[in-house]
Amino acid sequence: MSKISRFIFGACLLSIPKDSFEKVSGILIGAGIPFGRMSEEDGEYTVCLTRRGFRRYTAICNGLSYGEKAKEIGLLALLCRYRLRTGMFIGILLFALCICLSSMFIWDINVTGNVSITEEEILSRLDAYGFRLGTFKNSVDTKDICQRIVLEAGNLSFMSVNVRGTVATIVVRERNDDTVAEEDSSPSNLISGYDAQIERVEVFGGVCEVKHLQTVRKGELLISGVIDSQALGYRLVRARGNVYGKATLFFEACVPFEQSQKTETGAKIEKKSIKFFSKSLNLSKNTIIPYEKYDTIVKERKIFLFGIIELPIFITTTIYKEYEETTVTLSRNDAYRKALHEVNEQSDKELFGADILSKSLTLLESEEGLSLSLAVECVLNIAKEVKIETARR
């Protein structure tokens, strides 16, 4: 019997002493009376019977008691218990009315399809146009809002809002480099992002300004978007292509021996609040944080009616954990490992897709710490696109 069924149709909790449980369960099983939700506490077994099953059990016992105690639960029992409290019935009616009316509002918002763009950024953009928790579903034009956000954001290629019941699902697709390349046709040049020696040039649009084995400086023009045609005169295009050059890149990390480290003291406090749609109500009387240094952890729990019906109410628990900053001294090996990790992290990001020819490390040590330099000789695409500014009329 589910929780919602027990509440609506009513049920009976039968508490049976441990010594009598075998006799009572035998009567229930012999009569074919279903029971469930069996639990044991303080030497008593508690089973749940339907109201009809309990009536059959009492008829079979015919006044004979085994020390069991019965307690009715459910909506009917609740109404009988508080039948003289008019205010409560009015409150129940108002609550039911609120539940019915709340189906016209947005109770929850989910975001899918985002990778590099955070959910908070998307929700804040929607909030700026009036779409948030508690929004009346028919009061906003979601299609128009999505179009405006895609145009403003620049890093989105698609966005839609799908509303089902009281839940809004935001579907987004992020704009990648390929999408930009296809859609953006504004004139541009390709310049060198590094000091390098030209190894190979692939031109897909524009005029090549360099040749094989030529040495170029950072910022020097590689492929021009300005085409001089005797028939048509000067015209501007978008320069496209790949220019591969041999370059030596340097990465450096400095690690002091004396490091600051956070250590939790074990002291913490919790503060609770209720959030209804976008409004919050603080439940903690004391709002002062007694710690000078602390980490903050926020947890949200959604409220469900009868464990099934989702409500737009959240219990927010904010945990403040105190910590102390202490100074630790790294060994030479630990400092070296940390510096090596930092330079490798830098180089892995910068050299993605490059052909590595050689690597060399230089280590400098002082009383304060270690300085590690990584020199990488490689062949990589050195072309960087820059827009050509054109005069607007």
Rosetta blueprint (number, residue, H / E / L):
1 M L
2 S L
3 K H
4 I H
5 S H
6 R H
7 F H
8 I H
9 F H
10 G L
11 A E
12 C E
13 L E
14 L E
15 S E
16 I E
17 P E
18 K H
19 D H
20 S H
21 F H
22 E H
23 K H
24 V H
25 S H
26 G H
27 I H
28 L H
29 I H
30 G H
31 A H
32 G L
33 I L
34 P L
35 F E
36 G E
37 R E
38 M E
39 S E
40 E E
41 E E
42 D L
43 G L
44 E E
45 Y E
46 T E
47 V E
48 C E
49 L E
50 T E
51 R H
52 R H
53 G H
54 F H
55 R H
56 R H
57 Y H
58 T H
59 A H
60 I H
61 C H
62 N L
63 G L
64 L L
65 S L
66 Y L
67 G L
68 E L
69 K E
70 A E
71 K E
72 E E
73 I E
74 G L
75 L H
76 L H
77 A H
78 L H
79 L H
80 C H
81 R H
82 Y L
83 R L
84 L L
85 R L
86 T H
87 G H
88 M H
89 F H
90 I H
91 G H
92 I H
93 L H
94 L H
95 F H
96 A H
97 L H
98 C H
99 I H
100 C H
101 L H
102 S H
103 S L
104 M L
105 F E
106 I L
107 W L
108 D E
109 I E
110 N E
111 V E
112 T E
113 G L
114 N L
115 V L
116 S L
117 I L
118 T L
119 E H
120 E H
121 E H
122 I H
123 L H
124 S H
125 R H
126 L H
127 D H
128 A H
129 Y L
130 G L
131 F L
132 R L
133 L L
134 G L
135 T L
136 F E
137 K H
138 N H
139 S H
140 V L
141 D L
142 T H
143 K H
144 D H
145 I H
146 C H
147 Q H
148 R H
149 I H
150 V H
151 L H
152 E H
153 A H
154 G L
155 N L
156 L E
157 S E
158 F E
159 M E
160 S E
161 V E
162 N E
163 V E
164 R E
165 G L
166 T L
167 V E
168 A E
169 T E
170 I E
171 V E
172 V E
173 R E
174 E E
175 R L
176 N L
177 D H
178 D H
179 T H
180 V H
181 A H
182 E H
183 E H
184 D L
185 S L
186 S L
187 P L
188 S E
189 N E
190 L E
191 I E
192 S E
193 G L
194 Y L
195 D L
196 A E
197 Q E
198 I E
199 E E
200 R E
201 V E
202 E E
203 V E
204 F E
205 G E
206 G L
207 V E
208 C E
209 E L
210 V L
211 K L
212 H L
213 L L
214 Q L
215 T E
216 V E
217 R L
218 K L
219 G L
220 E L
221 L E
222 L E
223 I E
224 S E
225 G L
226 V E
227 I E
228 D E
229 S E
230 Q L
231 A L
232 L L
233 G E
234 Y E
235 R E
236 L E
237 V L
238 R E
239 A L
240 R E
241 G E
242 N E
243 V E
244 Y E
245 G E
246 K E
247 A E
248 T E
249 L E
250 F E
251 F E
252 E E
253 A E
254 C E
255 V E
256 P E
257 F L
258 E E
259 Q E
260 S E
261 Q E
262 K E
263 T E
264 E E
265 T E
266 G E
267 A E
268 K E
269 I E
270 E E
271 K E
272 K E
273 S E
274 I E
275 K E
276 F E
277 F L
278 S L
279 K E
280 S E
281 L E
282 N E
283 L L
284 S L
285 K L
286 N L
287 T L
288 I L
289 I L
290 P L
291 Y L
292 E L
293 K L
294 Y E
295 D E
296 T E
297 I E
298 V E
299 K E
300 E E
301 R E
302 K E
303 I E
304 F E
305 L E
306 F L
307 G L
308 I L
309 I E
310 E E
311 L E
312 P E
313 I E
314 F E
315 I E
316 T E
317 T E
318 T E
319 I E
320 Y E
321 K E
322 E E
323 Y E
324 E E
325 E E
326 T E
327 T E
328 V E
329 T E
330 L L
331 S L
332 R H
333 N H
334 D H
335 A H
336 Y H
337 R H
338 K H
339 A H
340 L H
341 H H
342 E H
343 V H
344 N H
345 E H
346 Q H
347 S H
348 D H
349 K H
350 E H
351 L L
352 F L
353 G L
354 A L
355 D E
356 I E
357 L E
358 S E
359 K E
360 S E
361 L E
362 T E
363 L E
364 L E
365 E E
366 S L
367 E L
368 E L
369 G E
370 L E
371 S E
372 L E
373 S E
374 L E
375 A E
376 V E
377 E E
378 C E
379 V E
380 L E
381 N E
382 I L
383 A E
384 K E
385 E E
386 V E
387 K E
388 I L
389 E L
390 T L
391 A L
392 R L
393 R L
